[in-house]
Amino acid sequence: MNEHGLIDSAVGKARAAAPMWAQASISTRTHLLRSLADALEAGKDVLVQLADDETHLGAPRLNGEVARTAFQLRGFAEQLELGKSQIRIVDEAVVGVPPVGRPQLTRVLRPLGPVAMFSASNFPFAFSVLGGDTASALAAGCPVVIKAHSGHPKLSQAVYDLALNVIENQGLPDGLLTLVDNASRGAGAYLVQHPDIAAVAFTGSYQGGTALWKLANERPRPIPFFGELGSINPLVALPHALEQNGEALANTLAASMTLGCGQFCTSPGVIVLLEGQASERFVGQLVEALAPIKTHAMLTAGILAGFEQASAHVGANATTLLAPGEADAGPAPRLYACDAATFVANPALREEMFGPGALVVKASDLEQVHQVLDAIGGTLTCTLWGVDQDTPANRALVHAAEAVSGRVLFAGVPTGVAVCAAQQHGGPWPSSTAPQTTSVGYAAMERFLRPVALQDAPVWAQG
């Protein structure tokens, strides 16, 4: 069977399972989610070794990712029990003519239908077969067609086999989860445009995500495309913070930049400083902290090539502060610098370096800091160090950060995205295609639920 035939088969199974799963009881859905978490944890020793062989991410990181994946599966089960997928808003009928008079209206949430989920390269558990997109879609009542990532195909198949065993043991249709493996880019496009796919969840590159987003909108009946496309995540460090604790902050930032070889969508890629002695001292401390760090191998040869290309583009338009040294298992960290006016004028400097590199942007005043943030346009996170006092300038800076990002940090670093109800992992374009939604946290389930208003409906139809 060719690729299109395999996709037709997978989507056909999902379509057949969709009505049953949309009407499944909360207890049926929660039992599946918790059982998937249990099975994942039970098989983690074998799975983690397989994942490390394919991704080089290391057992400590991968064990933590398994724990996070199981945690969010159980978390969505708890959200279901709290009624988050069954929220109803009721307006009783009012006798009279409009606008005061009205019929009885009940607003309910209904599952969209089969979801195409594109696995990410950099999180082989948490953003893959049983990751947050799958968990939130299943919780919402939607079957999932999984497009496995080419960076960890053996792991994807192993996790899928584990999940399918759980589904079959519970007497549920195997169309709840189907897997499309070893698929070409053309096959991915075919999946997005398949008439029985109701929504797409994507985590990956800007180029790949934009191409698929366009295809989703070019369909005869366009569908929602929830794409998380990467980000350069500016970090603004004001002199006050650097004077108080510059060396510790430099060490923290260096660790964040190189965590996972920099292969995080929340890795801080632009460091905005105000000109002055505190900032110059901090840059020196950051270079000193970065220089000895050894990174592990990157996930794929393609990601390594992309990082080196992006790094070269930035380096050709900026001053090199820390030249890339000799590679160890992975590429050496590197740091560049430019002034704010150059950054604003040159789009090449706003290219994401998906790896252990960053660009220092030096601003002469806060007005230029605002110009830098505005030039970035859209980002998953923006970190502000040193805005503790309630001043007009600090309020304006926070407002500027909120305007371009989905998550604003006032301490710490953006790597590490908590799974909870208040989380927002999605920002203005180009960081994501639907900035009003999140791909991390329990609000992620809302992406796959569609509101329907029932007018003068009998009680049995309002469930």
N, C-alpha and C positions, 0 to 999 in steps of 0.2 A: 504494500500500500504506500502511495506517495505521501509527501508532507501534508498536502491539502486534505487527502483522505483521512489521515490520522487526526487532523484537527476537526474535521467534520464529525468523526466518530466521538471524540472527546466532548465536543460541544453538544452533540446529540444526546449523549448520556446526561450531561448537565441539564439540558432543557427538559428531559424526561423526569429528572429528579426535582426540578424546581417547584412544581405545585405542592408536592408532598412536604418539602422542607419549609416552604413558606407558611404552611399551616401546622407544622409540627409544634407540639407543646413546648413550653419553656423547659420542663423537666427533661424532655428528649434532647433538646439542644445543649443544655448544661451538662447532661451526662456525657454527651459526645466530647465536648470541649475539655472536661476534666479528665476523661479517659485518654484523650490524645496527649494531655500534659503528663499523665502517669506513664504512658508508654514511652514518651520521649525521654523522660528521666530514667526509666528502667533500661533503656538501650544506650544511654549516653556514653559509656566507656567505648563501645565499638564505634559509635557515631563520631565522637570527638577525635578518635584516632584517624578515621577516614577523612574527616574535615581538615585535620592538620596536614595530612598527606597532600590534599588538593589545594589548600589555601596558605599554608605556612604561618597561620596566625598564632599558633602556640596553644597548648592545652589549657593554661590558666584563663586566657581570654575566651576560648571556645567553651569551656565549662561554665563560665559566667554567662555566656550567650544562651546556652541551653537553659540555665536557671531563669533567665529573663523571658525566654520564649514560653516556658511552662507557666511562669508567673502570669504572663498576659493572657494565656489561654484560660487559666482559672479566673483571672480578673474579669474577662468578658462574661464568663458564666455568672459571676456575682452581679454584674451589671444587669444581666437578664432577669435575675431573681429580684432585683430592685425595680423592675418594670421599665427599664430604659428603652426597650424596643416596643413597648405597648402604651406609650404616653398618649392619652386622649384629652382633647380640649373640647368641652361641651358648652354650647350656647343654646339655652332653652328657647323655645318659640316665644315670641312676643306678639300679642294681638295688635293689629293696627296696620297702617300703611307705612311703607318705607319713608324715611330711613329708620324710624323708630321700630316699626313692625318688621318682623322677620320670621322665617321658618326655623325649625329646630336644626341645628348644625352640629355635627361631631367630626372633629379633625382627628384622623388616625394616621399611622405610619404603616406602609406596606413595603415588602422587599422588592428590589428592582428586578431581580432575576439573575441568571448566570453572570459571574464576574470573571474576566480574564485578568490574572495576576502575573506580572512580570517580576521574577525574583531579582534581587540585587546581588552584585558581586561581593560586596564588602561585609555583608552580614549573612553567612551561609545558613544560620538558623533563624535569627530574629526577623529577617526580611526575606525569607525564602519560603519553602514548602508549607511549613506550619507557622510562619511568622505573623506579624501583626495584621497584614492585609487579609490573609486567609482567615485568621481568628475573628476579625471584625466582620468580615463578609458572612462567615458561617453563623456567627451570633445574630446577624441581621436577618438570617433566613435565606441566604443566597448560596447556591452551589458555586464552586470555584474551579476554574480551569487554569492550572498552573503552567506557566511558561518557565521551565527550569533554566538556570543560568549556566552558560558554558564553562564557567570557572570552577564549578564543583558538581559535575554531572553524576558521579558515583554517589556522593552524599545525598543529592536530591532524590535519586532513585531509592536509596535505602530508607530515607525518611518517608517518602511516599508509600513504599511497601508497608512500613510500620503503620502508617495512618490508615491505609486501605484495610489492613487486617482488623484494626479497631472498628472501622465502619461496618465491615461484613459481620463481625462478631456481635454487633448490636442489631443486626437485621436491617440495616439501612441501605439504601441504594448506592452502588458504587459510583454513580454519577455525582454524588456530593463533592467528591474530589477527583479530578482527572489530571493527568500529567502529559504535557507536550515536551518531549526531550529532544536534544540534538537538532533543534529547529533552526533554519536559516533566518536571516533578516526578513526575507520575503514571506516566510511562513508566519513570522510575528505580525507582519502587516496584514496577512490574510486573517489571522485570529482577531485582530482589532476590528476588522471590517466584516466579520462573520455576522449575519443578520440575527443570530440567536444570542449573541453576547449583548448584555444590557449595560455594562460598565467596565471600565478598565482601571486597574491600580498598577502604577509603574513607579519604580525607584531605580534611577540610573542617570546616564549622562544627559546633558542639555541637548546635544545633537540627536541622540536616539529618541529621547522623550518628545522633543518637538516634532520630529517626523511622524511619530505614532499619534500624537495629539492632533496633528493636521488630518491624518487619515480618519480618526474618530469623528472629526467634525465634517469631513467630506462624505460621510455615508448618506444614503438616501434618508435615513432616520438617524441623525447624530445622537451620540450617547455621551454620558459624562466620562471624562478622562481625568483621573486623579493622579497627576504626575508630580513626583518630587525629583527635581532636576539638578540638584547640587547648589553650591553656595560658596561665597568667599568670606562670609562671616566676619565683618569688621570688629575690631576690638579697639576702643578708644580709651587711652590711659592718660589721665590728666596729671599734671606735675605734682599735685598734692598727694596723690596716692603713691607716686613713684618716690617722692622724698621720704615718705613714711616707711615703705617696705619694698623698695625697688628690687633688691637682690632676690628675695623670696618670690616676688611676682614674676621675675624673669625665669626662674627655675620652673615655676608652675606653667608659664606660657610655653617654654621649650618642651616640657613633657607633653602638653596638649597638642602642639604642632606635630610631634613625631609619634604620637600614640597610634598604634596600628599602622606604622609607616605612613601616617598622614592620610590614610584611606578612609576618612570619615567625612560625611557630608556637612558636619558641623565643625570641622577643623578650622581654627582661626587663620585666615589667609591674608588679611590686611590689618596692619597695626598702625593706628592713627595716633600721632604724638604732636604736642605743641613744642615749637622750637624752644630750646633752653637747656641749661646744664643738667637738670634732672632727667630730661629725655635722652640727652647724649650719654649720660652715665648708664641709663637703663639699656640703651642699645648695646653698649659694650658688655653689660652683664648678660644680655640675651645671647650675643654672639659666643661669649665664653661658655654659657650653659649648653648651647646647641652643638658646639664643635666636637665634643667627645662622644656624642650619642651615636650608637650603632643601631641601624634599623634592620628589620627582617626583610626577606624577599617580598616583593609586591605580589598581588594576587594573580595577575596574568602578565604575559609579555606585552599585551596590548595596553594595559594600564601603565606599565613602566614606560613604554614608548610615548604615551600621551603625556605623562608627567614630565618627561625630559623635554618634549616639544614645547609644552606650556611654560616650563621653566626657562627655556631658551628664549621664548618670545618676551617674557617679562625681563630677563636679563639683558636683552638687546635694547631695551628702552629705559633701563634704570641703572643705578649704581650698585655694584656687588659689594655687600657687606661681609658675607660669609660665602666664599666660593665653594661649589660642590667638590668635596675631597674624593679620595679613592673609595669606591663602593665596597662595602663589606658584603653581607648577604643581600642587603637592600641598598638603595641609593642614599648617599650622604645628605644630611640636611643642608639647606641653602637659604640665604636671606638677602633680600635686595632692598633698595631704598630709592625714593624719589620725593620731590616736593609736591604739595597738594595741587598746584596749578597744572603740573605735568600729568598727574593722575587724572584729573578731571578732563583734560584735553585729549588723552590718549586711551581709546578703548582697549588696546592690547594689554594695558596694565591691569585691566579688570577681568582678565581671563583666569578661570579657576585652575590652580596648580593642585591637582588631586594627588597629593603626596606630601613629604616633609619639607615644605617650603612656604615662605611668606614674604610679603612686601611691606616694608615700613614706609608710611606716608607722613611727611613732616609738614605741619600746617603752621602758618604764622599767627593765626588767631582762631577763635571759635567760629567765626563766620566761614573760614575755609574748612573747618571740620564739618560744618553743615553742608558745604558744597561737595565734599568728598562723599558723605552719606547719600546725598541726593544723586550723585553720579552713579553710585552702585545700584540704586534703583529698586532692587528687590533681593532679599537675603533671608535665609532661615533664622539667623540669630544676629544680634548686635550686643556686644558687651561694653559696659560703661564702668570704668574704674575711676573713682574719685568724685562721684556726684552725690555724696551723702547729704550735703546741706541743701536746705530748701531755699534756693535762690532763683531769680528769673532766668539766669543763664543755664542753670542745671535743668530747670523745667523745660526750657526750649530744646535742650539737647536730648532729653528723654522723649519729647514729642517727635523730634526728628528721627530718633531711633525707632520709635513705634511705627512711623510712617513707612519705613522700608523693610521691617523685619517682623517675623512671626513670634519671636521670643526675645525679650530684652533682659539681659543679665546685669545685675548690679554688683556682683561678686563672683569669684570663681571663673571657670572657663566653659565654653559651650560644648565641648565634647562630653558626652554623657547625657542621655535624654531620658528622664524619668517617665515610667509608665504609670499614669494616674489620670484622674478626671480633668485636672486643670491644665494638662499639657497642650501645647500648640506646636506642632512640627509641620510647618507649611508657611510660606511667606509670599509676598508679592512677586509677580513675574520679574525675573526669570527663575526664581528659586523653586516655584511650583506653579502648576496650571490652575489650581483652584485654591486661592489663598484663604478662603473662608472655611476650609476644611483642614483636618490634621490627619497624618498617617501614623502618629504615635499617640497613645493614650486612649481612653475609653470613648471620647467623642468621635473616634475614627469610625465607629459603627454607623454614625449618622450619614456617612457618605452613601451607604447602600440601602437607605430607607427613603421612600418617597411619600410625602404627605398627600392624603386624599381627604376631601371634605364630603361627608355623607349627610345628605339633606333629607329630613323627615324619614330617616331610616328606621326600620323595625329594630328592636333590641338585639335580635340574633345576628344582625348584620354589622353591629358596632363593635364586635370583639376583635 
